[in-house]
Amino acid sequence: MYFLTPELYFPPASEASPEGIIAVGGDLSPERLLLAYQNGIFPWYDADEPKLWWCPNERMVLFFENLRITKSMRKILLKKEFQVTFNTNFKAVITNCQKSPRKDQNGTWISDEIIAAYCKLNELGYAKSVEVWQNNELVGGLYGIDLGDVFCGESMFSKVPNASKVAFIHLAKQLELANYKLLDCQVHNNHLESLGCIEIEREEFLAILKS
């Protein structure tokens, strides 16, 4: 296990543990976070744990041609009952993600330290959000890191049914129009799979990221 020092460095992906942990410790400076994402690495740890940096063996991604929109979801989109904005209230989105209850989880990995670090990245133009509104109330959204041709999704939330799906679909369509390579969703869950995301090998993901 590699323990980070003040030097801006991450070991190669081949040194990740079987679970996908590549390093421990370090800080959440903008420079370190950007270096991490540029190399397919992301932080993920509980507030009472040391900082853990991950580069999983399998990566959940969306190739835009695979985006799955059900008939019922198409009807919701056509009704235009939700309004979608991009990067207009980043802090509100990440704060709602922090407060959003997760199935089979007692708490959240989005600590106040994480919020401060990603809000700084937002100020620098790297972290971005999607907001979903209903009757002028923020009811859903997501945020992540924009690398210019790959968007690394971090977390999403919904206060009403389908709001996070609306955010995801709108983001995917925007990224496809801008010729992004893919939407990185990090690790598998059934919600992402239902939207068309698939798992690919780490080596394939890193090759796309570096191409």
Order of alpha helices (4+ residues) and beta strands (2+ residues): beta-alpha-beta-beta-beta-alpha-beta-alpha-alpha-beta-beta-beta-alpha-beta-alpha-beta-alpha
